[in-house]
Amino acid sequence: MITKKDRILYIPIGLPGCGKTWNRKRDALILCKDDIRFMLLNYEQTDRDFYLDSQNGDGVGKITLEEQVKEIFEAALQSLLGTGYNIYLDGTNLIAEHRVEYIRRAHAMGYKIHFILFKNHYTAIFRNSIRKRRVPNEIINNMFRNKEELTQFEKIMAYKIEVRKTVEE
């Protein structure tokens, strides 16, 4: 059941295929960039070079799909924070700068921060291989090499840090 009383912002951090979506919290509203991409256009057609016209189709005001997704995501997050419900930010959340911005917004609205760290690189590679829409292994491996650990600020601001590992890691 979704509750207002706790005001928790869940921030899972992990690679594509590691189990973030499967482990979604049942007591929270879900905000997911993948869902926004799917709403904007057929998911099979999305890529980082796709442009959406924000004007009248004459090439003026073109923005990438990812820029549009980011704008919608940030507006939705601000709106959801205003409801007081628990929120689960379903996504990789590998970039510290983005996480810090989410934390600042959530704290301003009286939220606690709960990080869920997924440390299962090999499981992510395997699960990705059996998904309908796969992320290339080179991209997952690159994300793994470039992921940003929790900053000291994030550790201080965290209400709870939960680590999920698999046996082989």
PyRosetta script that sets phi, psi and omega in degrees:
from pyrosetta import init, pose_from_sequence

init()
pose = pose_from_sequence("MITKKDRILYIPIGLPGCGKTWNRKRDALILCKDDIRFMLLNYEQTDRDFYLDSQNGDGVGKITLEEQVKEIFEAALQSLLGTGYNIYLDGTNLIAEHRVEYIRRAHAMGYKIHFILFKNHYTAIFRNSIRKRRVPNEIINNMFRNKEELTQFEKIMAYKIEVRKTVEE")
pose.set_psi(1, 136.3)
pose.set_omega(1, 179.4)
pose.set_phi(2, -80.2)
pose.set_psi(2, 132.6)
pose.set_omega(2, -174.8)
pose.set_phi(3, -125.0)
pose.set_psi(3, 151.8)
pose.set_omega(3, 176.3)
pose.set_phi(4, -94.9)
pose.set_psi(4, -22.6)
pose.set_omega(4, -166.7)
pose.set_phi(5, -65.9)
pose.set_psi(5, -30.9)
pose.set_omega(5, -173.8)
pose.set_phi(6, -84.4)
pose.set_psi(6, -34.1)
pose.set_omega(6, -177.2)
pose.set_phi(7, 51.6)
pose.set_psi(7, 63.0)
pose.set_omega(7, 179.2)
pose.set_phi(8, -110.9)
pose.set_psi(8, 132.6)
pose.set_omega(8, 171.0)
pose.set_phi(9, -102.8)
pose.set_psi(9, 110.1)
pose.set_omega(9, 177.8)
pose.set_phi(10, -85.6)
pose.set_psi(10, 126.0)
pose.set_omega(10, 177.7)
pose.set_phi(11, -122.1)
pose.set_psi(11, 96.1)
pose.set_omega(11, 174.7)
pose.set_phi(12, -75.3)
pose.set_psi(12, 145.3)
pose.set_omega(12, 179.3)
pose.set_phi(13, -130.7)
pose.set_psi(13, 118.4)
pose.set_omega(13, -179.6)
pose.set_phi(14, 178.4)
pose.set_psi(14, 168.8)
pose.set_omega(14, -177.8)
pose.set_phi(15, -73.0)
pose.set_psi(15, 160.1)
pose.set_omega(15, 172.3)
pose.set_phi(16, -57.2)
pose.set_psi(16, 133.9)
pose.set_omega(16, 177.3)
pose.set_phi(17, 88.5)
pose.set_psi(17, 0.6)
pose.set_omega(17, -175.2)
pose.set_phi(18, -83.3)
pose.set_psi(18, -10.2)
pose.set_omega(18, 177.5)
pose.set_phi(19, 114.5)
pose.set_psi(19, 10.6)
pose.set_omega(19, -178.3)
pose.set_phi(20, -61.7)
pose.set_psi(20, -47.0)
pose.set_omega(20, -178.8)
pose.set_phi(21, -68.7)
pose.set_psi(21, -41.5)
pose.set_omega(21, 179.5)
pose.set_phi(22, -61.6)
pose.set_psi(22, -33.0)
pose.set_omega(22, -178.2)
pose.set_phi(23, -92.2)
pose.set_psi(23, 17.2)
pose.set_omega(23, 179.5)
pose.set_phi(24, -50.4)
pose.set_psi(24, 141.8)
pose.set_omega(24, 179.5)
pose.set_phi(25, -76.2)
pose.set_psi(25, 134.1)
pose.set_omega(25, -177.6)
pose.set_phi(26, -77.3)
pose.set_psi(26, -16.5)
pose.set_omega(26, -177.1)
pose.set_phi(27, -99.9)
pose.set_psi(27, 23.3)
pose.set_omega(27, -173.6)
pose.set_phi(28, -138.8)
pose.set_psi(28, 152.2)
pose.set_omega(28, 168.6)
pose.set_phi(29, -74.2)
pose.set_psi(29, 145.5)
pose.set_omega(29, -176.4)
pose.set_phi(30, -104.6)
pose.set_psi(30, 130.9)
pose.set_omega(30, 172.9)
pose.set_phi(31, -123.7)
pose.set_psi(31, 120.6)
pose.set_omega(31, -170.8)
pose.set_phi(32, -138.6)
pose.set_psi(32, 124.5)
pose.set_omega(32, 178.8)
pose.set_phi(33, -62.4)
pose.set_psi(33, -34.3)
pose.set_omega(33, 178.2)
pose.set_phi(34, -61.4)
pose.set_psi(34, -39.3)
pose.set_omega(34, 178.4)
pose.set_phi(35, -64.7)
pose.set_psi(35, -37.9)
pose.set_omega(35, 178.6)
pose.set_phi(36, -65.5)
pose.set_psi(36, -43.9)
pose.set_omega(36, 177.1)
pose.set_phi(37, -57.4)
pose.set_psi(37, -44.0)
pose.set_omega(37, -178.9)
pose.set_phi(38, -63.3)
pose.set_psi(38, -38.3)
pose.set_omega(38, 179.2)
pose.set_phi(39, -67.8)
pose.set_psi(39, -33.6)
pose.set_omega(39, -177.3)
pose.set_phi(40, -72.9)
pose.set_psi(40, -36.7)
pose.set_omega(40, 178.0)
pose.set_phi(41, -165.1)
pose.set_psi(41, 171.3)
pose.set_omega(41, 180.0)
pose.set_phi(42, -54.6)
pose.set_psi(42, 123.6)
pose.set_omega(42, -174.2)
pose.set_phi(43, -56.6)
pose.set_psi(43, -33.4)
pose.set_omega(43, -178.5)
pose.set_phi(44, -66.4)
pose.set_psi(44, -19.7)
pose.set_omega(44, -177.6)
pose.set_phi(45, -92.1)
pose.set_psi(45, -7.2)
pose.set_omega(45, -172.8)
pose.set_phi(46, -76.0)
pose.set_psi(46, 142.0)
pose.set_omega(46, 167.7)
pose.set_phi(47, -160.6)
pose.set_psi(47, 168.1)
pose.set_omega(47, -172.9)
pose.set_phi(48, -68.9)
pose.set_psi(48, -16.6)
pose.set_omega(48, -178.5)
pose.set_phi(49, -94.8)
pose.set_psi(49, -0.6)
pose.set_omega(49, -178.3)
pose.set_phi(50, -75.1)
pose.set_psi(50, 134.1)
pose.set_omega(50, -179.9)
pose.set_phi(51, -112.2)
pose.set_psi(51, 142.5)
pose.set_omega(51, 174.8)
pose.set_phi(52, -112.4)
pose.set_psi(52, 136.0)
pose.set_omega(52, 176.8)
pose.set_phi(53, -78.6)
pose.set_psi(53, 123.3)
pose.set_omega(53, 175.6)
pose.set_phi(54, -96.8)
pose.set_psi(54, -2.0)
pose.set_omega(54, 179.0)
pose.set_phi(55, -115.9)
pose.set_psi(55, -124.9)
pose.set_omega(55, -172.6)
pose.set_phi(56, -112.7)
pose.set_psi(56, 20.2)
pose.set_omega(56, 176.2)
pose.set_phi(57, 86.9)
pose.set_psi(57, 4.6)
pose.set_omega(57, -180.0)
pose.set_phi(58, -90.7)
pose.set_psi(58, 10.1)
pose.set_omega(58, 179.7)
pose.set_phi(59, 92.7)
pose.set_psi(59, -11.4)
pose.set_omega(59, 178.5)
pose.set_phi(60, -83.0)
pose.set_psi(60, 135.7)
pose.set_omega(60, 176.0)
pose.set_phi(61, 80.0)
pose.set_psi(61, 18.7)
pose.set_omega(61, 179.6)
pose.set_phi(62, -70.1)
pose.set_psi(62, 137.0)
pose.set_omega(62, 175.4)
pose.set_phi(63, -132.1)
pose.set_psi(63, 153.2)
pose.set_omega(63, -179.9)
pose.set_phi(64, -72.4)
pose.set_psi(64, 160.4)
pose.set_omega(64, 175.7)
pose.set_phi(65, -57.0)
pose.set_psi(65, -42.5)
pose.set_omega(65, -178.3)
pose.set_phi(66, -64.2)
pose.set_psi(66, -35.3)
pose.set_omega(66, 176.4)
pose.set_phi(67, -66.3)
pose.set_psi(67, -40.8)
pose.set_omega(67, 178.0)
pose.set_phi(68, -64.5)
pose.set_psi(68, -44.5)
pose.set_omega(68, 178.7)
pose.set_phi(69, -59.8)
pose.set_psi(69, -44.8)
pose.set_omega(69, -179.4)
pose.set_phi(70, -60.7)
pose.set_psi(70, -44.3)
pose.set_omega(70, 179.4)
pose.set_phi(71, -61.0)
pose.set_psi(71, -46.6)
pose.set_omega(71, -179.4)
pose.set_phi(72, -65.1)
pose.set_psi(72, -44.4)
pose.set_omega(72, -179.9)
pose.set_phi(73, -58.3)
pose.set_psi(73, -48.5)
pose.set_omega(73, -178.0)
pose.set_phi(74, -64.6)
pose.set_psi(74, -39.7)
pose.set_omega(74, 177.2)
pose.set_phi(75, -65.9)
pose.set_psi(75, -41.8)
pose.set_omega(75, 179.1)
pose.set_phi(76, -65.2)
pose.set_psi(76, -40.7)
pose.set_omega(76, 178.7)
pose.set_phi(77, -61.0)
pose.set_psi(77, -46.7)
pose.set_omega(77, -179.9)
pose.set_phi(78, -60.6)
pose.set_psi(78, -41.8)
pose.set_omega(78, 178.8)
pose.set_phi(79, -63.9)
pose.set_psi(79, -46.4)
pose.set_omega(79, -179.3)
pose.set_phi(80, -65.4)
pose.set_psi(80, -37.3)
pose.set_omega(80, 177.6)
pose.set_phi(81, -60.2)
pose.set_psi(81, -31.5)
pose.set_omega(81, 178.3)
pose.set_phi(82, -70.4)
pose.set_psi(82, -15.3)
pose.set_omega(82, -178.9)
pose.set_phi(83, -81.3)
pose.set_psi(83, -24.7)
pose.set_omega(83, -176.6)
pose.set_phi(84, 86.6)
pose.set_psi(84, -3.7)
pose.set_omega(84, 178.7)
pose.set_phi(85, -76.8)
pose.set_psi(85, 155.7)
pose.set_omega(85, 170.8)
pose.set_phi(86, -63.7)
pose.set_psi(86, 146.1)
pose.set_omega(86, -177.0)
pose.set_phi(87, -132.8)
pose.set_psi(87, 136.9)
pose.set_omega(87, 176.2)
pose.set_phi(88, -114.6)
pose.set_psi(88, 114.0)
pose.set_omega(88, -179.9)
pose.set_phi(89, -86.5)
pose.set_psi(89, 87.8)
pose.set_omega(89, -177.0)
pose.set_phi(90, -75.2)
pose.set_psi(90, 112.6)
pose.set_omega(90, -179.8)
pose.set_phi(91, 173.6)
pose.set_psi(91, 176.7)
pose.set_omega(91, -177.8)
pose.set_phi(92, -69.5)
pose.set_psi(92, -38.3)
pose.set_omega(92, 178.0)
pose.set_phi(93, 50.5)
pose.set_psi(93, 44.0)
pose.set_omega(93, -175.8)
pose.set_phi(94, -86.9)
pose.set_psi(94, -12.6)
pose.set_omega(94, -175.2)
pose.set_phi(95, -100.7)
pose.set_psi(95, 119.6)
pose.set_omega(95, -175.5)
pose.set_phi(96, -59.3)
pose.set_psi(96, -40.2)
pose.set_omega(96, -178.0)
pose.set_phi(97, -58.2)
pose.set_psi(97, -41.1)
pose.set_omega(97, 178.4)
pose.set_phi(98, -67.5)
pose.set_psi(98, -44.2)
pose.set_omega(98, -179.4)
pose.set_phi(99, -60.6)
pose.set_psi(99, -42.4)
pose.set_omega(99, -179.0)
pose.set_phi(100, -60.9)
pose.set_psi(100, -39.4)
pose.set_omega(100, 177.9)
pose.set_phi(101, -64.5)
pose.set_psi(101, -41.0)
pose.set_omega(101, 177.4)
pose.set_phi(102, -61.6)
pose.set_psi(102, -42.4)
pose.set_omega(102, -179.5)
pose.set_phi(103, -61.9)
pose.set_psi(103, -46.9)
pose.set_omega(103, -179.4)
pose.set_phi(104, -58.8)
pose.set_psi(104, -46.4)
pose.set_omega(104, 179.7)
pose.set_phi(105, -62.3)
pose.set_psi(105, -44.2)
pose.set_omega(105, -177.4)
pose.set_phi(106, -66.3)
pose.set_psi(106, -43.5)
pose.set_omega(106, 179.2)
pose.set_phi(107, -63.2)
pose.set_psi(107, -35.9)
pose.set_omega(107, 177.9)
pose.set_phi(108, -62.3)
pose.set_psi(108, -24.1)
pose.set_omega(108, -179.9)
pose.set_phi(109, -102.7)
pose.set_psi(109, 11.6)
pose.set_omega(109, 176.2)
pose.set_phi(110, 81.5)
pose.set_psi(110, 23.6)
pose.set_omega(110, -178.7)
pose.set_phi(111, -91.5)
pose.set_psi(111, 150.5)
pose.set_omega(111, 168.4)
pose.set_phi(112, -93.0)
pose.set_psi(112, 151.8)
pose.set_omega(112, -179.1)
pose.set_phi(113, -109.2)
pose.set_psi(113, 129.8)
pose.set_omega(113, 178.5)
pose.set_phi(114, -125.2)
pose.set_psi(114, 107.8)
pose.set_omega(114, 176.6)
pose.set_phi(115, -86.6)
pose.set_psi(115, 140.1)
pose.set_omega(115, 172.9)
pose.set_phi(116, -122.6)
pose.set_psi(116, 108.2)
pose.set_omega(116, -176.0)
pose.set_phi(117, -94.9)
pose.set_psi(117, 121.4)
pose.set_omega(117, 178.1)
pose.set_phi(118, -100.1)
pose.set_psi(118, 113.4)
pose.set_omega(118, -176.0)
pose.set_phi(119, -112.0)
pose.set_psi(119, 55.5)
pose.set_omega(119, -174.7)
pose.set_phi(120, -132.4)
pose.set_psi(120, 67.7)
pose.set_omega(120, -177.0)
pose.set_phi(121, -56.4)
pose.set_psi(121, -50.2)
pose.set_omega(121, -176.4)
pose.set_phi(122, -69.0)
pose.set_psi(122, -35.1)
pose.set_omega(122, 175.4)
pose.set_phi(123, -63.6)
pose.set_psi(123, -40.6)
pose.set_omega(123, 179.1)
pose.set_phi(124, -61.4)
pose.set_psi(124, -43.8)
pose.set_omega(124, 179.0)
pose.set_phi(125, -60.3)
pose.set_psi(125, -45.7)
pose.set_omega(125, -179.3)
pose.set_phi(126, -64.8)
pose.set_psi(126, -51.0)
pose.set_omega(126, -178.3)
pose.set_phi(127, -60.2)
pose.set_psi(127, -38.8)
pose.set_omega(127, 178.4)
pose.set_phi(128, -60.9)
pose.set_psi(128, -36.1)
pose.set_omega(128, -177.5)
pose.set_phi(129, -66.1)
pose.set_psi(129, -20.3)
pose.set_omega(129, -179.0)
pose.set_phi(130, -108.5)
pose.set_psi(130, 6.7)
pose.set_omega(130, 177.8)
pose.set_phi(131, -79.0)
pose.set_psi(131, 157.3)
pose.set_omega(131, 176.0)
pose.set_phi(132, -67.8)
pose.set_psi(132, -47.9)
pose.set_omega(132, 179.2)
pose.set_phi(133, -108.8)
pose.set_psi(133, 103.2)
pose.set_omega(133, -174.1)
pose.set_phi(134, -91.4)
pose.set_psi(134, 145.8)
pose.set_omega(134, 170.2)
pose.set_phi(135, -95.7)
pose.set_psi(135, 131.5)
pose.set_omega(135, -179.8)
pose.set_phi(136, -56.1)
pose.set_psi(136, 139.7)
pose.set_omega(136, -178.3)
pose.set_phi(137, -56.7)
pose.set_psi(137, -35.0)
pose.set_omega(137, 179.5)
pose.set_phi(138, -61.0)
pose.set_psi(138, -37.2)
pose.set_omega(138, 179.7)
pose.set_phi(139, -69.7)
pose.set_psi(139, -43.2)
pose.set_omega(139, 178.4)
pose.set_phi(140, -62.1)
pose.set_psi(140, -44.6)
pose.set_omega(140, 179.5)
pose.set_phi(141, -63.6)
pose.set_psi(141, -38.4)
pose.set_omega(141, 177.0)
pose.set_phi(142, -65.4)
pose.set_psi(142, -42.2)
pose.set_omega(142, 177.3)
pose.set_phi(143, -61.2)
pose.set_psi(143, -40.4)
pose.set_omega(143, 179.3)
pose.set_phi(144, -62.3)
pose.set_psi(144, -44.3)
pose.set_omega(144, 179.9)
pose.set_phi(145, -66.4)
pose.set_psi(145, -33.8)
pose.set_omega(145, -174.1)
pose.set_phi(146, -100.1)
pose.set_psi(146, 2.6)
pose.set_omega(146, -178.4)
pose.set_phi(147, -61.8)
pose.set_psi(147, 149.0)
pose.set_omega(147, -178.1)
pose.set_phi(148, -106.9)
pose.set_psi(148, 123.9)
pose.set_omega(148, 178.9)
pose.set_phi(149, -66.6)
pose.set_psi(149, 165.6)
pose.set_omega(149, 177.6)
pose.set_phi(150, -60.7)
pose.set_psi(150, 134.7)
pose.set_omega(150, 176.8)
pose.set_phi(151, -79.3)
pose.set_psi(151, 165.9)
pose.set_omega(151, 177.6)
pose.set_phi(152, -60.0)
pose.set_psi(152, -40.2)
pose.set_omega(152, 177.7)
pose.set_phi(153, -57.8)
pose.set_psi(153, -45.8)
pose.set_omega(153, -179.1)
pose.set_phi(154, -63.4)
pose.set_psi(154, -40.8)
pose.set_omega(154, 179.4)
pose.set_phi(155, -63.3)
pose.set_psi(155, -39.6)
pose.set_omega(155, 179.3)
pose.set_phi(156, -67.2)
pose.set_psi(156, -39.9)
pose.set_omega(156, -176.5)
pose.set_phi(157, -78.1)
pose.set_psi(157, -14.6)
pose.set_omega(157, -175.3)
pose.set_phi(158, -71.9)
pose.set_psi(158, 135.6)
pose.set_omega(158, 171.3)
pose.set_phi(159, -79.8)
pose.set_psi(159, -37.7)
pose.set_omega(159, -179.2)
pose.set_phi(160, -153.5)
pose.set_psi(160, 141.0)
pose.set_omega(160, 173.7)
pose.set_phi(161, -123.6)
pose.set_psi(161, 118.4)
pose.set_omega(161, -178.2)
pose.set_phi(162, -114.1)
pose.set_psi(162, 132.3)
pose.set_omega(162, -179.0)
pose.set_phi(163, -110.6)
pose.set_psi(163, 128.5)
pose.set_omega(163, 176.3)
pose.set_phi(164, -112.6)
pose.set_psi(164, 123.2)
pose.set_omega(164, 178.8)
pose.set_phi(165, -128.7)
pose.set_psi(165, 159.0)
pose.set_omega(165, 171.5)
pose.set_phi(166, -110.5)
pose.set_psi(166, 166.6)
pose.set_omega(166, -173.6)
pose.set_phi(167, -59.2)
pose.set_psi(167, -40.0)
pose.set_omega(167, -172.3)
pose.set_phi(168, -77.5)
pose.set_psi(168, -10.2)
pose.set_omega(168, -176.1)
pose.set_phi(169, -82.9)
pose.dump_pdb("model.pdb")
